[in-house]
Amino acid sequence: MASHDQSYKAGETMGRTEEKTNQMMGNIGDKAQTAKEKAQQTAQAAKDKTQQTAQAAKDKTQQTAQATKEKAHDTSAQAREKGSEMGQATKEKAQSGNDNSPGLLQTTGEKVKGAAQGATEAVKNTLGMGNDDQHKDNFPTNPR
């Protein structure tokens, strides 16, 4: 019976060993599942943080672009206003110059007219068509 008793004990030991192995494998599987879930949670948290950071950067970029656009618009408006002011000042200055122009043009016209009359008289005198009084004054005659 010793062999039967030994076989029984060996089977019992083998059953316990198998049960302990199954328990250990179950514990390892549970721990692996817990580690897997924790890794997924960590990855999801990192993904969420990355998305938040990307959204914040996108929002900041849009704000900066809007501020730049508004600044450019304001600068453009200021440049147009300054150009308009300069144009108005130039227009007023030109108008002031036009107000003074008639006197200048009249004086110049009189000078040109006087010069033309003088040239006409000189040509007439040269050709002998000038007034006798003027001719005698300009060209002295010798009495014979």
C-alpha positions in Angstrom: 0.0 0.0 0.0 2.9 2.1 0.3 3.0 2.7 -3.3 -0.7 3.5 -3.4 -0.2 5.9 -0.5 2.8 7.5 -2.2 0.9 7.9 -5.4 -1.9 9.5 -3.6 0.4 12.0 -1.8 2.2 12.7 -5.1 -1.1 13.4 -6.8 -2.1 15.6 -3.9 1.2 17.5 -4.0 0.9 17.9 -7.7 -2.7 19.2 -7.4 -1.5 21.8 -4.8 1.4 22.8 -7.0 -0.9 23.2 -9.9 -3.3 25.3 -7.8 -0.5 27.5 -6.5 0.8 27.9 -10.1 -2.7 28.9 -11.3 -3.0 31.4 -8.4 0.3 32.9 -9.2 -0.5 33.0 -12.9 -3.8 34.7 -12.0 -2.0 37.2 -9.8 0.5 37.9 -12.5 -2.3 38.3 -15.0 -4.1 40.7 -12.7 -1.0 42.7 -12.2 -0.3 42.8 -15.9 -3.9 44.0 -16.5 -3.5 46.7 -13.8 -0.2 47.8 -15.3 -1.8 47.9 -18.8 -4.7 50.0 -17.5 -2.3 52.3 -15.7 -0.2 52.7 -18.9 -3.4 53.5 -20.9 -4.5 56.1 -18.3 -1.0 57.7 -18.4 -1.0 57.8 -22.2 -4.5 59.3 -22.2 -3.5 61.9 -19.7 -0.4 62.8 -21.8 -2.6 62.9 -24.9 -5.1 65.2 -23.1 -2.3 67.5 -21.8 -0.7 67.7 -25.3 -4.1 68.6 -26.8 -4.6 71.3 -24.2 -1.2 72.7 -24.8 -1.7 72.6 -28.6 -5.1 74.4 -28.2 -3.6 77.0 -25.9 -0.8 77.6 -28.5 -3.4 77.8 -31.3 -5.5 80.3 -29.3 -2.4 82.4 -28.5 -1.4 82.4 -32.1 -4.9 83.5 -33.2 -4.9 86.3 -30.6 -1.5 87.5 -31.7 -2.6 87.4 -35.4 -5.7 89.4 -34.5 -3.7 92.0 -32.6 -1.2 92.3 -35.5 -4.1 92.7 -37.9 -5.7 95.4 -35.8 -2.3 97.2 -35.4 -1.7 97.1 -39.1 -5.2 98.5 -39.7 -4.6 101.3 -37.2 -1.2 102.1 -38.7 -2.8 102.1 -42.2 -5.6 104.4 -41.1 -3.0 106.8 -39.4 -1.0 106.8 -42.6 -4.0 107.6 -44.7 -5.0 110.4 -42.3 -1.5 111.9 -42.3 -1.4 111.7 -46.1 -4.7 113.5 -46.3 -3.5 116.2 -44.0 -0.3 116.6 -46.1 -2.4 116.7 -49.3 -4.7 119.4 -47.7 -1.7 121.4 -46.6 -0.2 121.2 -50.1 -3.5 122.2 -51.7 -3.7 125.2 -49.4 -0.1 126.2 -50.2 -0.8 125.8 -53.9 -3.9 128.0 -53.6 -1.9 130.6 -51.8 0.7 130.5 -54.6 -2.1 130.9 -57.1 -3.4 134.0 -55.3 0.1 135.6 -55.7 0.5 134.4 -59.3 -1.6 137.1 -61.0 0.7 139.9 -59.8 3.8 138.0 -60.8 2.4 137.1 -64.2 1.2 140.7 -64.8 4.6 142.1 -64.0 6.3 139.5 -66.2 3.9 140.2 -69.0 4.5 143.9 -68.9 8.3 143.3 -69.0 7.9 141.0 -72.1 5.6 143.5 -73.7 8.1 146.4 -73.1 11.0 144.3 -74.5 8.9 143.4 -77.6 8.0 147.1 -78.2 11.7 148.0 -77.8 12.7 145.4 -80.3 10.0 146.5 -82.7 11.2 150.1 -82.5 14.8 149.0 -83.0 13.8 147.1 -86.2 11.7 150.0 -87.5 14.6 152.4 -86.9 17.0 150.1 -88.6 14.8 149.9 -91.6 14.0 153.6 -91.6 10.4 153.2 -90.7 10.6 154.7 -87.2 9.4 158.1 -86.2 11.5 161.0 -87.5 11.9 162.4 -84.0 13.2 159.2 -82.6 15.3 158.6 -85.6 17.0 162.0 -85.2 17.7 161.3 -81.6 19.2 157.9 -82.2 21.3 158.8 -85.3 22.9 162.2 -85.3 23.2 163.8 -88.7 26.1 165.8 -90.1 25.1 169.2 -91.5 26.8 169.9 -94.9 
